[in-house]
């Protein structure tokens, strides 16, 4: 697929944080907001809990623009340099 036609992933709330299982390695670069790591735990920095201010779960698949508590990321993840090579 041509990179110019590749669809950008939807933005994830900048308040979302994650911690995954140490030692997990992937063949390709995986951004933290992809939700790819099934053993990861997520929390919202606004509440310090696994739910956001709206009492819905904190997870990259649901912490999007449709939620009232959503805050845009300060940097577009698609434009950031990868952290892992």
N, C-alpha and C positions, 0 to 999 in steps of 0.2 A: 504494500500500500504506500502510495506517495505521501510524504510527510505534509505536503500542502493540503491534502484532502483528509488527513487524519483528524478526527474530531477530538477537541480538547476535553479533558475530564471536567465535570462540573466543579465549581469552587467549594471548598470545605471551610467551615467556620474557623477563624483564626484562634478561637478559644479552645478548640479540641486538642487534647494531648493524648499520647499513647506510650505504652511500654510493652514490648514484646518479649518473647522467650529468647534469652541470650544464646548465641551459637547458631541461629537460623541463618542460612546463606542462600542466596538466589543467584541464578546464572546471569540475570540481567538486572539493571538498576530498577529498584522499586521505591517509589516515593512513599513517605509515611502516610499520606492521605489516601492511598489507594485501597486500604482495607484488605490487602492481600494476605497478610499474616493472620491466620485463623486463631492463633493463641494470644494475640495482642489484647491488652485491656485498655479501655479508653475512659477519659474523664474530661469534664468541662472545668476550665480554670475559673469561670464565673461562680460555680457552686462548690468546686472541690469534690464533686461526687460523680457517679456514673450516669447522672441525669443532668440536663441543662436547666436553666431558669424556668422553662416551660414544662418541667416534669416529664419530658420525653427522653429516651435513651441517648447517650452520647456515643456516636459511632459515625465514621466517615460516610456511610451510606445514607444516613438520615440528617446529619448536621449540615444542611444545605440552605439555599436561599428561601425555601418555602417556610422556614421557621422564623418566628417573630424575634428570637434572640440572636439570629445569625449576624455575624460580623464578617465583612469581606477580608480576605487575606491581604496583608500589606504588600506582598510580592506575589506575582502570578507564578504558581508552581511550575507551569510549563516553560517559563523563561528562566527559572533558577538553574544554575549548574548542578549536575548530579552530585550527591554527597558520597556515593559509593561507586566504585568502578569495578 
